[in-house]
Amino acid sequence: MVYRDEKLQVILAEATTYKGPYTIVNDNLWPDAKLEDFYIFKSQGNYHIILEGNMGGVCGHERWLVHLVNYRGV
């Protein structure tokens, strides 16, 4: 699960089932960025996350849509 707190820090947590309990894996994935509105999905073995970059810390532009992919080979 990926979520943000009131400071717009991105937090990654995991669990063995969707019901939990969840354990925080990383409490600030992108420390130099303010991100929100996450949509995560898996396609062809790769994880994708679509989000809004508020301050340009990931894409260099304020309030732009960002698409990140974790390529694992297709």
CHARMM-style PDB file with segment names, atoms N, HN, CA, C and O in Angstrom:
ATOM      1  N   MET     1       0.845  -1.158   0.000  1.00  0.00      PROA
ATOM      2  CA  MET     1       0.000   0.000   0.000  1.00  0.00      PROA
ATOM      3  C   MET     1       0.899   1.232   0.000  1.00  0.00      PROA
ATOM      4  O   MET     1       1.920   1.269   0.687  1.00  0.00      PROA
ATOM      5  N   VAL     2       0.515   2.219  -0.762  1.00  0.00      PROA
ATOM      6  HN  VAL     2      -0.314   2.188  -1.320  1.00  0.00      PROA
ATOM      7  CA  VAL     2       1.204   3.504  -0.796  1.00  0.00      PROA
ATOM      8  C   VAL     2       0.198   4.573  -0.417  1.00  0.00      PROA
ATOM      9  O   VAL     2      -0.911   4.615  -0.949  1.00  0.00      PROA
ATOM     10  N   TYR     3       0.591   5.434   0.501  1.00  0.00      PROA
ATOM     11  HN  TYR     3       1.492   5.400   0.933  1.00  0.00      PROA
ATOM     12  CA  TYR     3      -0.274   6.540   0.896  1.00  0.00      PROA
ATOM     13  C   TYR     3       0.585   7.734   1.279  1.00  0.00      PROA
ATOM     14  O   TYR     3       1.810   7.631   1.349  1.00  0.00      PROA
ATOM     15  N   ARG     4      -0.059   8.857   1.523  1.00  0.00      PROA
ATOM     16  HN  ARG     4      -1.053   8.940   1.466  1.00  0.00      PROA
ATOM     17  CA  ARG     4       0.676  10.057   1.921  1.00  0.00      PROA
ATOM     18  C   ARG     4       0.138  10.558   3.244  1.00  0.00      PROA
ATOM     19  O   ARG     4      -1.009  10.302   3.609  1.00  0.00      PROA
ATOM     20  N   ASP     5       0.997  11.285   3.961  1.00  0.00      PROA
ATOM     21  HN  ASP     5       1.929  11.493   3.664  1.00  0.00      PROA
ATOM     22  CA  ASP     5       0.554  11.880   5.214  1.00  0.00      PROA
ATOM     23  C   ASP     5       0.231  13.358   5.005  1.00  0.00      PROA
ATOM     24  O   ASP     5       0.208  13.834   3.870  1.00  0.00      PROA
ATOM     25  N   GLU     6      -0.016  14.081   6.086  1.00  0.00      PROA
ATOM     26  HN  GLU     6       0.003  13.695   7.008  1.00  0.00      PROA
ATOM     27  CA  GLU     6      -0.405  15.488   5.982  1.00  0.00      PROA
ATOM     28  C   GLU     6       0.700  16.377   5.428  1.00  0.00      PROA
ATOM     29  O   GLU     6       0.420  17.485   4.971  1.00  0.00      PROA
ATOM     30  N   LYS     7       1.971  15.912   5.457  1.00  0.00      PROA
ATOM     31  HN  LYS     7       2.199  15.012   5.828  1.00  0.00      PROA
ATOM     32  CA  LYS     7       3.102  16.662   4.907  1.00  0.00      PROA
ATOM     33  C   LYS     7       3.373  16.289   3.452  1.00  0.00      PROA
ATOM     34  O   LYS     7       4.353  16.747   2.865  1.00  0.00      PROA
ATOM     35  N   LEU     8       2.512  15.463   2.870  1.00  0.00      PROA
ATOM     36  HN  LEU     8       1.716  15.091   3.347  1.00  0.00      PROA
ATOM     37  CA  LEU     8       2.649  14.934   1.508  1.00  0.00      PROA
ATOM     38  C   LEU     8       3.871  14.038   1.366  1.00  0.00      PROA
ATOM     39  O   LEU     8       4.424  13.919   0.272  1.00  0.00      PROA
ATOM     40  N   GLN     9       4.300  13.409   2.451  1.00  0.00      PROA
ATOM     41  HN  GLN     9       3.851  13.505   3.339  1.00  0.00      PROA
ATOM     42  CA  GLN     9       5.358  12.400   2.370  1.00  0.00      PROA
ATOM     43  C   GLN     9       4.726  11.090   1.937  1.00  0.00      PROA
ATOM     44  O   GLN     9       3.622  10.757   2.369  1.00  0.00      PROA
ATOM     45  N   VAL    10       5.415  10.348   1.089  1.00  0.00      PROA
ATOM     46  HN  VAL    10       6.312  10.618   0.738  1.00  0.00      PROA
ATOM     47  CA  VAL    10       4.899   9.098   0.548  1.00  0.00      PROA
ATOM     48  C   VAL    10       5.388   7.938   1.416  1.00  0.00      PROA
ATOM     49  O   VAL    10       6.586   7.786   1.654  1.00  0.00      PROA
ATOM     50  N   ILE    11       4.444   7.131   1.878  1.00  0.00      PROA
ATOM     51  HN  ILE    11       3.471   7.255   1.684  1.00  0.00      PROA
ATOM     52  CA  ILE    11       4.744   6.031   2.780  1.00  0.00      PROA
ATOM     53  C   ILE    11       4.364   4.719   2.105  1.00  0.00      PROA
ATOM     54  O   ILE    11       3.283   4.596   1.530  1.00  0.00      PROA
ATOM     55  N   LEU    12       5.260   3.745   2.181  1.00  0.00      PROA
ATOM     56  HN  LEU    12       6.138   3.845   2.648  1.00  0.00      PROA
ATOM     57  CA  LEU    12       5.039   2.411   1.624  1.00  0.00      PROA
ATOM     58  C   LEU    12       4.881   1.432   2.778  1.00  0.00      PROA
ATOM     59  O   LEU    12       5.729   1.363   3.668  1.00  0.00      PROA
ATOM     60  N   ALA    13       3.788   0.677   2.757  1.00  0.00      PROA
ATOM     61  HN  ALA    13       3.099   0.733   2.034  1.00  0.00      PROA
ATOM     62  CA  ALA    13       3.542  -0.338   3.774  1.00  0.00      PROA
ATOM     63  C   ALA    13       3.158  -1.636   3.080  1.00  0.00      PROA
ATOM     64  O   ALA    13       2.636  -1.626   1.965  1.00  0.00      PROA
ATOM     65  N   GLU    14       3.423  -2.760   3.752  1.00  0.00      PROA
ATOM     66  HN  GLU    14       3.847  -2.768   4.658  1.00  0.00      PROA
ATOM     67  CA  GLU    14       3.096  -4.056   3.147  1.00  0.00      PROA
ATOM     68  C   GLU    14       2.448  -4.971   4.182  1.00  0.00      PROA
ATOM     69  O   GLU    14       2.598  -4.785   5.390  1.00  0.00      PROA
ATOM     70  N   ALA    15       1.726  -5.960   3.673  1.00  0.00      PROA
ATOM     71  HN  ALA    15       1.604  -6.111   2.692  1.00  0.00      PROA
ATOM     72  CA  ALA    15       1.085  -6.975   4.500  1.00  0.00      PROA
ATOM     73  C   ALA    15       0.968  -8.248   3.677  1.00  0.00      PROA
ATOM     74  O   ALA    15       1.038  -8.208   2.449  1.00  0.00      PROA
ATOM     75  N   THR    16       0.790  -9.360   4.345  1.00  0.00      PROA
ATOM     76  HN  THR    16       0.733  -9.392   5.343  1.00  0.00      PROA
ATOM     77  CA  THR    16       0.646 -10.625   3.616  1.00  0.00      PROA
ATOM     78  C   THR    16      -0.730 -10.752   2.982  1.00  0.00      PROA
ATOM     79  O   THR    16      -0.885 -11.482   2.003  1.00  0.00      PROA
ATOM     80  N   THR    17      -1.750 -10.047   3.523  1.00  0.00      PROA
ATOM     81  HN  THR    17      -1.624  -9.454   4.318  1.00  0.00      PROA
ATOM     82  CA  THR    17      -3.074  -9.998   2.914  1.00  0.00      PROA
ATOM     83  C   THR    17      -3.571  -8.552   2.947  1.00  0.00      PROA
ATOM     84  O   THR    17      -3.039  -7.736   3.699  1.00  0.00      PROA
ATOM     85  N   TYR    18      -4.563  -8.232   2.157  1.00  0.00      PROA
ATOM     86  HN  TYR    18      -4.995  -8.895   1.545  1.00  0.00      PROA
ATOM     87  CA  TYR    18      -5.074  -6.864   2.112  1.00  0.00      PROA
ATOM     88  C   TYR    18      -5.712  -6.449   3.438  1.00  0.00      PROA
ATOM     89  O   TYR    18      -5.871  -5.256   3.694  1.00  0.00      PROA
ATOM     90  N   LYS    19      -6.079  -7.413   4.282  1.00  0.00      PROA
ATOM     91  HN  LYS    19      -5.950  -8.383   4.074  1.00  0.00      PROA
ATOM     92  CA  LYS    19      -6.692  -7.107   5.576  1.00  0.00      PROA
ATOM     93  C   LYS    19      -5.672  -6.690   6.635  1.00  0.00      PROA
ATOM     94  O   LYS    19      -6.044  -6.188   7.695  1.00  0.00      PROA
ATOM     95  N   GLY    20      -4.381  -6.899   6.345  1.00  0.00      PROA
ATOM     96  HN  GLY    20      -4.079  -7.307   5.484  1.00  0.00      PROA
ATOM     97  CA  GLY    20      -3.334  -6.489   7.281  1.00  0.00      PROA
ATOM     98  C   GLY    20      -3.004  -7.568   8.284  1.00  0.00      PROA
ATOM     99  O   GLY    20      -3.464  -8.701   8.139  1.00  0.00      PROA
ATOM    100  N   PRO    21      -2.237  -7.257   9.276  1.00  0.00      PROA
ATOM    101  CA  PRO    21      -1.730  -5.935   9.644  1.00  0.00      PROA
ATOM    102  C   PRO    21      -0.621  -5.471   8.692  1.00  0.00      PROA
ATOM    103  O   PRO    21       0.098  -6.284   8.113  1.00  0.00      PROA
ATOM    104  N   TYR    22      -0.500  -4.154   8.544  1.00  0.00      PROA
ATOM    105  HN  TYR    22      -1.085  -3.493   9.015  1.00  0.00      PROA
ATOM    106  CA  TYR    22       0.489  -3.558   7.656  1.00  0.00      PROA
ATOM    107  C   TYR    22       1.720  -3.116   8.441  1.00  0.00      PROA
ATOM    108  O   TYR    22       1.623  -2.674   9.586  1.00  0.00      PROA
ATOM    109  N   THR    23       2.872  -3.245   7.804  1.00  0.00      PROA
ATOM    110  HN  THR    23       2.951  -3.604   6.874  1.00  0.00      PROA
ATOM    111  CA  THR    23       4.137  -2.809   8.366  1.00  0.00      PROA
ATOM    112  C   THR    23       4.732  -1.765   7.428  1.00  0.00      PROA
ATOM    113  O   THR    23       4.795  -1.985   6.218  1.00  0.00      PROA
ATOM    114  N   ILE    24       5.168  -0.631   7.975  1.00  0.00      PROA
ATOM    115  HN  ILE    24       5.117  -0.453   8.958  1.00  0.00      PROA
ATOM    116  CA  ILE    24       5.784   0.413   7.152  1.00  0.00      PROA
ATOM    117  C   ILE    24       7.153  -0.058   6.684  1.00  0.00      PROA
ATOM    118  O   ILE    24       7.999  -0.441   7.492  1.00  0.00      PROA
ATOM    119  N   VAL    25       7.360  -0.024   5.378  1.00  0.00      PROA
ATOM    120  HN  VAL    25       6.672   0.287   4.722  1.00  0.00      PROA
ATOM    121  CA  VAL    25       8.622  -0.432   4.760  1.00  0.00      PROA
ATOM    122  C   VAL    25       9.529   0.775   4.566  1.00  0.00      PROA
ATOM    123  O   VAL    25      10.738   0.698   4.785  1.00  0.00      PROA
ATOM    124  N   ASN    26       8.934   1.892   4.153  1.00  0.00      PROA
ATOM    125  HN  ASN    26       7.952   1.955   3.974  1.00  0.00      PROA
ATOM    126  CA  ASN    26       9.685   3.123   3.919  1.00  0.00      PROA
ATOM    127  C   ASN    26       8.757   4.279   4.262  1.00  0.00      PROA
ATOM    128  O   ASN    26       7.646   4.360   3.738  1.00  0.00      PROA
ATOM    129  N   ASP    27       9.206   5.175   5.138  1.00  0.00      PROA
ATOM    130  HN  ASP    27      10.109   5.109   5.563  1.00  0.00      PROA
ATOM    131  CA  ASP    27       8.315   6.239   5.586  1.00  0.00      PROA
ATOM    132  C   ASP    27       8.452   7.539   4.806  1.00  0.00      PROA
ATOM    133  O   ASP    27       7.819   8.534   5.156  1.00  0.00      PROA
ATOM    134  N   ASN    28       9.262   7.549   3.761  1.00  0.00      PROA
ATOM    135  HN  ASN    28       9.777   6.740   3.476  1.00  0.00      PROA
ATOM    136  CA  ASN    28       9.319   8.710   2.873  1.00  0.00      PROA
ATOM    137  C   ASN    28      10.047   8.310   1.591  1.00  0.00      PROA
ATOM    138  O   ASN    28      11.251   8.527   1.454  1.00  0.00      PROA
ATOM    139  N   LEU    29       9.303   7.726   0.657  1.00  0.00      PROA
ATOM    140  HN  LEU    29       8.325   7.550   0.768  1.00  0.00      PROA
ATOM    141  CA  LEU    29       9.902   7.199  -0.575  1.00  0.00      PROA
ATOM    142  C   LEU    29      10.616   8.259  -1.396  1.00  0.00      PROA
ATOM    143  O   LEU    29      11.695   8.005  -1.931  1.00  0.00      PROA
ATOM    144  N   TRP    30      10.030   9.437  -1.501  1.00  0.00      PROA
ATOM    145  HN  TRP    30       9.153   9.644  -1.066  1.00  0.00      PROA
ATOM    146  CA  TRP    30      10.610  10.528  -2.286  1.00  0.00      PROA
ATOM    147  C   TRP    30      10.758  11.751  -1.381  1.00  0.00      PROA
ATOM    148  O   TRP    30       9.880  12.613  -1.377  1.00  0.00      PROA
ATOM    149  N   PRO    31      11.842  11.846  -0.619  1.00  0.00      PROA
ATOM    150  CA  PRO    31      11.967  12.940   0.360  1.00  0.00      PROA
ATOM    151  C   PRO    31      12.002  14.337  -0.251  1.00  0.00      PROA
ATOM    152  O   PRO    31      11.658  15.300   0.434  1.00  0.00      PROA
ATOM    153  N   ASP    32      12.400  14.484  -1.501  1.00  0.00      PROA
ATOM    154  HN  ASP    32      12.680  13.701  -2.058  1.00  0.00      PROA
ATOM    155  CA  ASP    32      12.482  15.804  -2.135  1.00  0.00      PROA
ATOM    156  C   ASP    32      11.248  16.149  -2.950  1.00  0.00      PROA
ATOM    157  O   ASP    32      11.257  17.119  -3.707  1.00  0.00      PROA
ATOM    158  N   ALA    33      10.186  15.365  -2.803  1.00  0.00      PROA
ATOM    159  HN  ALA    33      10.179  14.577  -2.188  1.00  0.00      PROA
ATOM    160  CA  ALA    33       8.996  15.579  -3.628  1.00  0.00      PROA
ATOM    161  C   ALA    33       7.744  15.611  -2.761  1.00  0.00      PROA
ATOM    162  O   ALA    33       7.702  15.029  -1.677  1.00  0.00      PROA
ATOM    163  N   LYS    34       6.749  16.291  -3.252  1.00  0.00      PROA
ATOM    164  HN  LYS    34       6.783  16.764  -4.132  1.00  0.00      PROA
ATOM    165  CA  LYS    34       5.420  16.316  -2.635  1.00  0.00      PROA
ATOM    166  C   LYS    34       4.461  15.700  -3.648  1.00  0.00      PROA
ATOM    167  O   LYS    34       4.167  16.305  -4.679  1.00  0.00      PROA
ATOM    168  N   LEU    35       3.973  14.492  -3.352  1.00  0.00      PROA
ATOM    169  HN  LEU    35       4.212  14.000  -2.515  1.00  0.00      PROA
ATOM    170  CA  LEU    35       3.193  13.711  -4.307  1.00  0.00      PROA
ATOM    171  C   LEU    35       1.851  13.315  -3.702  1.00  0.00      PROA
ATOM    172  O   LEU    35       1.717  13.208  -2.483  1.00  0.00      PROA
ATOM    173  N   GLU    36       0.855  13.099  -4.569  1.00  0.00      PROA
ATOM    174  HN  GLU    36       0.964  13.186  -5.559  1.00  0.00      PROA
ATOM    175  CA  GLU    36      -0.442  12.630  -4.091  1.00  0.00      PROA
ATOM    176  C   GLU    36      -1.253  12.010  -5.228  1.00  0.00      PROA
ATOM    177  O   GLU    36      -0.822  11.984  -6.381  1.00  0.00      PROA
ATOM    178  N   ASP    37      -2.432  11.514  -4.873  1.00  0.00      PROA
ATOM    179  HN  ASP    37      -2.782  11.534  -3.937  1.00  0.00      PROA
ATOM    180  CA  ASP    37      -3.389  10.931  -5.824  1.00  0.00      PROA
ATOM    181  C   ASP    37      -2.798   9.741  -6.574  1.00  0.00      PROA
ATOM    182  O   ASP    37      -2.722   9.746  -7.803  1.00  0.00      PROA
ATOM    183  N   PHE    38      -2.384   8.735  -5.834  1.00  0.00      PROA
ATOM    184  HN  PHE    38      -2.445   8.731  -4.836  1.00  0.00      PROA
ATOM    185  CA  PHE    38      -1.723   7.560  -6.390  1.00  0.00      PROA
ATOM    186  C   PHE    38      -2.710   6.577  -7.009  1.00  0.00      PROA
ATOM    187  O   PHE    38      -3.806   6.370  -6.489  1.00  0.00      PROA
ATOM    188  N   TYR    39      -2.314   5.985  -8.102  1.00  0.00      PROA
ATOM    189  HN  TYR    39      -1.424   6.153  -8.524  1.00  0.00      PROA
ATOM    190  CA  TYR    39      -3.022   4.850  -8.694  1.00  0.00      PROA
ATOM    191  C   TYR    39      -1.946   3.829  -9.045  1.00  0.00      PROA
ATOM    192  O   TYR    39      -1.061   4.109  -9.854  1.00  0.00      PROA
ATOM    193  N   ILE    40      -2.019   2.648  -8.439  1.00  0.00      PROA
ATOM    194  HN  ILE    40      -2.738   2.421  -7.782  1.00  0.00      PROA
ATOM    195  CA  ILE    40      -1.002   1.618  -8.631  1.00  0.00      PROA
ATOM    196  C   ILE    40      -1.646   0.427  -9.312  1.00  0.00      PROA
ATOM    197  O   ILE    40      -2.748   0.013  -8.953  1.00  0.00      PROA
ATOM    198  N   PHE    41      -0.941  -0.128 -10.311  1.00  0.00      PROA
ATOM    199  HN  PHE    41      -0.046   0.208 -10.603  1.00  0.00      PROA
ATOM    200  CA  PHE    41      -1.433  -1.333 -10.972  1.00  0.00      PROA
ATOM    201  C   PHE    41      -0.263  -2.141 -11.504  1.00  0.00      PROA
ATOM    202  O   PHE    41       0.856  -1.642 -11.621  1.00  0.00      PROA
ATOM    203  N   LYS    42      -0.539  -3.394 -11.822  1.00  0.00      PROA
ATOM    204  HN  LYS    42      -1.448  -3.799 -11.727  1.00  0.00      PROA
ATOM    205  CA  LYS    42       0.471  -4.295 -12.371  1.00  0.00      PROA
ATOM    206  C   LYS    42       0.036  -4.701 -13.768  1.00  0.00      PROA
ATOM    207  O   LYS    42      -1.114  -5.084 -13.980  1.00  0.00      PROA
ATOM    208  N   SER    43       0.962  -4.618 -14.727  1.00  0.00      PROA
ATOM    209  HN  SER    43       1.897  -4.307 -14.555  1.00  0.00      PROA
ATOM    210  CA  SER    43       0.673  -4.983 -16.104  1.00  0.00      PROA
ATOM    211  C   SER    43       1.890  -5.669 -16.703  1.00  0.00      PROA
ATOM    212  O   SER    43       2.993  -5.125 -16.659  1.00  0.00      PROA
ATOM    213  N   GLN    44       1.703  -6.847 -17.257  1.00  0.00      PROA
ATOM    214  HN  GLN    44       0.807  -7.290 -17.292  1.00  0.00      PROA
ATOM    215  CA  GLN    44       2.768  -7.618 -17.906  1.00  0.00      PROA
ATOM    216  C   GLN    44       3.988  -7.775 -17.005  1.00  0.00      PROA
ATOM    217  O   GLN    44       5.125  -7.671 -17.467  1.00  0.00      PROA
ATOM    218  N   GLY    45       3.749  -8.028 -15.708  1.00  0.00      PROA
ATOM    219  HN  GLY    45       2.826  -8.112 -15.333  1.00  0.00      PROA
ATOM    220  CA  GLY    45       4.824  -8.269 -14.752  1.00  0.00      PROA
ATOM    221  C   GLY    45       5.497  -7.021 -14.212  1.00  0.00      PROA
ATOM    222  O   GLY    45       6.410  -7.124 -13.392  1.00  0.00      PROA
ATOM    223  N   ASN    46       5.072  -5.847 -14.651  1.00  0.00      PROA
ATOM    224  HN  ASN    46       4.331  -5.763 -15.317  1.00  0.00      PROA
ATOM    225  CA  ASN    46       5.661  -4.589 -14.199  1.00  0.00      PROA
ATOM    226  C   ASN    46       4.671  -3.829 -13.327  1.00  0.00      PROA
ATOM    227  O   ASN    46       3.470  -3.817 -13.598  1.00  0.00      PROA
ATOM    228  N   TYR    47       5.186  -3.196 -12.280  1.00  0.00      PROA
ATOM    229  HN  TYR    47       6.161  -3.206 -12.060  1.00  0.00      PROA
ATOM    230  CA  TYR    47       4.356  -2.336 -11.434  1.00  0.00      PROA
ATOM    231  C   TYR    47       4.381  -0.912 -11.962  1.00  0.00      PROA
ATOM    232  O   TYR    47       5.436  -0.394 -12.326  1.00  0.00      PROA
ATOM    233  N   HSD    48       3.224  -0.288 -12.003  1.00  0.00      PROA
ATOM    234  HN  HSD    48       2.366  -0.709 -11.707  1.00  0.00      PROA
ATOM    235  CA  HSD    48       3.074   1.090 -12.482  1.00  0.00      PROA
ATOM    236  C   HSD    48       2.452   1.912 -11.360  1.00  0.00      PROA
ATOM    237  O   HSD    48       1.618   1.413 -10.604  1.00  0.00      PROA
ATOM    238  N   ILE    49       2.853   3.147 -11.258  1.00  0.00      PROA
ATOM    239  HN  ILE    49       3.530   3.552 -11.872  1.00  0.00      PROA
ATOM    240  CA  ILE    49       2.208   4.077 -10.349  1.00  0.00      PROA
ATOM    241  C   ILE    49       2.012   5.393 -11.098  1.00  0.00      PROA
ATOM    242  O   ILE    49       2.949   5.944 -11.676  1.00  0.00      PROA
ATOM    243  N   ILE    50       0.790   5.875 -11.073  1.00  0.00      PROA
ATOM    244  HN  ILE    50       0.029   5.427 -10.604  1.00  0.00      PROA
ATOM    245  CA  ILE    50       0.448   7.161 -11.670  1.00  0.00      PROA
ATOM    246  C   ILE    50       0.095   8.080 -10.507  1.00  0.00      PROA
ATOM    247  O   ILE    50      -0.664   7.698  -9.616  1.00  0.00      PROA
ATOM    248  N   LEU    51       0.648   9.292 -10.517  1.00  0.00      PROA
ATOM    249  HN  LEU    51       1.264   9.602 -11.241  1.00  0.00      PROA
ATOM    250  CA  LEU    51       0.434  10.202  -9.398  1.00  0.00      PROA
ATOM    251  C   LEU    51       0.568  11.643  -9.842  1.00  0.00      PROA
ATOM    252  O   LEU    51       0.958  11.924 -10.975  1.00  0.00      PROA
ATOM    253  N   GLU    52       0.240  12.554  -8.937  1.00  0.00      PROA
ATOM    254  HN  GLU    52      -0.077  12.326  -8.016  1.00  0.00      PROA
ATOM    255  CA  GLU    52       0.396  13.976  -9.205  1.00  0.00      PROA
ATOM    256  C   GLU    52       1.629  14.485  -8.473  1.00  0.00      PROA
ATOM    257  O   GLU    52       1.768  14.294  -7.265  1.00  0.00      PROA
ATOM    258  N   GLY    53       2.525  15.135  -9.213  1.00  0.00      PROA
ATOM    259  HN  GLY    53       2.413  15.290 -10.195  1.00  0.00      PROA
ATOM    260  CA  GLY    53       3.711  15.749  -8.629  1.00  0.00      PROA
ATOM    261  C   GLY    53       3.435  17.209  -8.335  1.00  0.00      PROA
ATOM    262  O   GLY    53       3.379  18.027  -9.253  1.00  0.00      PROA
ATOM    263  N   ASN    54       3.262  17.546  -7.066  1.00  0.00      PROA
ATOM    264  HN  ASN    54       3.307  16.881  -6.320  1.00  0.00      PROA
ATOM    265  CA  ASN    54       2.856  18.908  -6.693  1.00  0.00      PROA
ATOM    266  C   ASN    54       3.958  19.948  -6.839  1.00  0.00      PROA
ATOM    267  O   ASN    54       3.685  21.073  -7.258  1.00  0.00      PROA
ATOM    268  N   MET    55       5.183  19.602  -6.508  1.00  0.00      PROA
ATOM    269  HN  MET    55       5.405  18.688  -6.169  1.00  0.00      PROA
ATOM    270  CA  MET    55       6.255  20.597  -6.465  1.00  0.00      PROA
ATOM    271  C   MET    55       7.325  20.391  -7.537  1.00  0.00      PROA
ATOM    272  O   MET    55       8.298  21.143  -7.577  1.00  0.00      PROA
ATOM    273  N   GLY    56       7.171  19.407  -8.390  1.00  0.00      PROA
ATOM    274  HN  GLY    56       6.380  18.795  -8.357  1.00  0.00      PROA
ATOM    275  CA  GLY    56       8.144  19.178  -9.453  1.00  0.00      PROA
ATOM    276  C   GLY    56       9.350  18.375  -9.029  1.00  0.00      PROA
ATOM    277  O   GLY    56      10.323  18.292  -9.778  1.00  0.00      PROA
ATOM    278  N   GLY    57       9.318  17.776  -7.843  1.00  0.00      PROA
ATOM    279  HN  GLY    57       8.527  17.842  -7.234  1.00  0.00      PROA
ATOM    280  CA  GLY    57      10.462  17.021  -7.347  1.00  0.00      PROA
ATOM    281  C   GLY    57      10.770  15.748  -8.125  1.00  0.00      PROA
ATOM    282  O   GLY    57      11.903  15.267  -8.081  1.00  0.00      PROA
ATOM    283  N   VAL    58       9.803  15.196  -8.829  1.00  0.00      PROA
ATOM    284  HN  VAL    58       8.883  15.586  -8.865  1.00  0.00      PROA
ATOM    285  CA  VAL    58      10.016  13.972  -9.608  1.00  0.00      PROA
ATOM    286  C   VAL    58      10.159  14.281 -11.095  1.00  0.00      PROA
ATOM    287  O   VAL    58      11.055  13.757 -11.757  1.00  0.00      PROA
ATOM    288  N   CYS    59       9.281  15.126 -11.618  1.00  0.00      PROA
ATOM    289  HN  CYS    59       8.553  15.551 -11.081  1.00  0.00      PROA
ATOM    290  CA  CYS    59       9.272  15.369 -13.068  1.00  0.00      PROA
ATOM    291  C   CYS    59       9.809  16.735 -13.469  1.00  0.00      PROA
ATOM    292  O   CYS    59      10.000  16.991 -14.658  1.00  0.00      PROA
ATOM    293  N   GLY    60      10.056  17.616 -12.508  1.00  0.00      PROA
ATOM    294  HN  GLY    60       9.901  17.407 -11.542  1.00  0.00      PROA
ATOM    295  CA  GLY    60      10.580  18.936 -12.831  1.00  0.00      PROA
ATOM    296  C   GLY    60       9.522  19.995 -13.100  1.00  0.00      PROA
ATOM    297  O   GLY    60       9.861  21.145 -13.379  1.00  0.00      PROA
ATOM    298  N   HSD    61       8.238  19.627 -13.021  1.00  0.00      PROA
ATOM    299  HN  HSD    61       7.962  18.693 -12.795  1.00  0.00      PROA
ATOM    300  CA  HSD    61       7.142  20.568 -13.274  1.00  0.00      PROA
ATOM    301  C   HSD    61       6.125  20.472 -12.147  1.00  0.00      PROA
ATOM    302  O   HSD    61       5.851  19.379 -11.651  1.00  0.00      PROA
ATOM    303  N   GLU    62       5.572  21.589 -11.745  1.00  0.00      PROA
ATOM    304  HN  GLU    62       5.795  22.477 -12.148  1.00  0.00      PROA
ATOM    305  CA  GLU    62       4.565  21.601 -10.691  1.00  0.00      PROA
ATOM    306  C   GLU    62       3.225  21.115 -11.203  1.00  0.00      PROA
ATOM    307  O   GLU    62       2.774  21.486 -12.287  1.00  0.00      PROA
ATOM    308  N   ARG    63       2.596  20.268 -10.384  1.00  0.00      PROA
ATOM    309  HN  ARG    63       2.963  19.967  -9.504  1.00  0.00      PROA
ATOM    310  CA  ARG    63       1.233  19.771 -10.605  1.00  0.00      PROA
ATOM    311  C   ARG    63       1.074  18.997 -11.914  1.00  0.00      PROA
ATOM    312  O   ARG    63       0.047  19.108 -12.584  1.00  0.00      PROA
ATOM    313  N   TRP    64       2.070  18.230 -12.268  1.00  0.00      PROA
ATOM    314  HN  TRP    64       2.905  18.139 -11.724  1.00  0.00      PROA
ATOM    315  CA  TRP    64       2.008  17.397 -13.468  1.00  0.00      PROA
ATOM    316  C   TRP    64       1.717  15.955 -13.090  1.00  0.00      PROA
ATOM    317  O   TRP    64       2.017  15.513 -11.981  1.00  0.00      PROA
ATOM    318  N   LEU    65       1.132  15.237 -14.022  1.00  0.00      PROA
ATOM    319  HN  LEU    65       0.887  15.596 -14.923  1.00  0.00      PROA
ATOM    320  CA  LEU    65       0.923  13.806 -13.895  1.00  0.00      PROA
ATOM    321  C   LEU    65       2.249  13.093 -14.093  1.00  0.00      PROA
ATOM    322  O   LEU    65       3.023  13.447 -14.983  1.00  0.00      PROA
ATOM    323  N   VAL    66       2.514  12.088 -13.266  1.00  0.00      PROA
ATOM    324  HN  VAL    66       1.886  11.801 -12.543  1.00  0.00      PROA
ATOM    325  CA  VAL    66       3.756  11.326 -13.352  1.00  0.00      PROA
ATOM    326  C   VAL    66       3.399   9.845 -13.484  1.00  0.00      PROA
ATOM    327  O   VAL    66       2.525   9.351 -12.773  1.00  0.00      PROA
ATOM    328  N   HSD    67       4.072   9.141 -14.388  1.00  0.00      PROA
ATOM    329  HN  HSD    67       4.783   9.543 -14.966  1.00  0.00      PROA
ATOM    330  CA  HSD    67       3.887   7.705 -14.566  1.00  0.00      PROA
ATOM    331  C   HSD    67       5.241   7.035 -14.338  1.00  0.00      PROA
ATOM    332  O   HSD    67       6.175   7.233 -15.116  1.00  0.00      PROA
ATOM    333  N   LEU    68       5.343   6.250 -13.280  1.00  0.00      PROA
ATOM    334  HN  LEU    68       4.585   6.089 -12.648  1.00  0.00      PROA
ATOM    335  CA  LEU    68       6.582   5.543 -12.942  1.00  0.00      PROA
ATOM    336  C   LEU    68       6.360   4.056 -13.152  1.00  0.00      PROA
ATOM    337  O   LEU    68       5.281   3.536 -12.867  1.00  0.00      PROA
ATOM    338  N   VAL    69       7.386   3.370 -13.654  1.00  0.00      PROA
ATOM    339  HN  VAL    69       8.262   3.792 -13.886  1.00  0.00      PROA
ATOM    340  CA  VAL    69       7.291   1.941 -13.952  1.00  0.00      PROA
ATOM    341  C   VAL    69       8.497   1.237 -13.363  1.00  0.00      PROA
ATOM    342  O   VAL    69       9.629   1.707 -13.480  1.00  0.00      PROA
ATOM    343  N   ASN    70       8.240   0.099 -12.725  1.00  0.00      PROA
ATOM    344  HN  ASN    70       7.320  -0.283 -12.630  1.00  0.00      PROA
ATOM    345  CA  ASN    70       9.305  -0.758 -12.230  1.00  0.00      PROA
ATOM    346  C   ASN    70       9.437  -1.915 -13.224  1.00  0.00      PROA
ATOM    347  O   ASN    70       8.729  -2.916 -13.108  1.00  0.00      PROA
ATOM    348  N   TYR    71      10.333  -1.782 -14.193  1.00  0.00      PROA
ATOM    349  HN  TYR    71      10.907  -0.969 -14.287  1.00  0.00      PROA
ATOM    350  CA  TYR    71      10.486  -2.800 -15.236  1.00  0.00      PROA
ATOM    351  C   TYR    71      11.200  -4.022 -14.685  1.00  0.00      PROA
ATOM    352  O   TYR    71      12.291  -3.921 -14.123  1.00  0.00      PROA
ATOM    353  N   ARG    72      10.572  -5.171 -14.853  1.00  0.00      PROA
ATOM    354  HN  ARG    72       9.686  -5.252 -15.309  1.00  0.00      PROA
ATOM    355  CA  ARG    72      11.142  -6.448 -14.411  1.00  0.00      PROA
ATOM    356  C   ARG    72      11.387  -7.379 -15.596  1.00  0.00      PROA
ATOM    357  O   ARG    72      11.699  -8.557 -15.423  1.00  0.00      PROA
ATOM    358  N   GLY    73      11.242  -6.838 -16.788  1.00  0.00      PROA
ATOM    359  HN  GLY    73      10.989  -5.881 -16.929  1.00  0.00      PROA
ATOM    360  CA  GLY    73      11.411  -7.663 -17.999  1.00  0.00      PROA
ATOM    361  C   GLY    73      10.089  -8.290 -18.392  1.00  0.00      PROA
ATOM    362  O   GLY    73       9.345  -8.789 -17.547  1.00  0.00      PROA
ATOM    363  N   VAL    74       9.809  -8.259 -19.674  1.00  0.00      PROA
ATOM    364  HN  VAL    74      10.413  -7.854 -20.360  1.00  0.00      PROA
ATOM    365  CA  VAL    74       8.530  -8.779 -20.176  1.00  0.00      PROA
ATOM    366  C   VAL    74       8.793 -10.053 -20.939  1.00  0.00      PROA
ATOM    367  OT1 VAL    74       7.859 -10.668 -21.454  1.00  0.00      PROA
TER     368      VAL     74
END
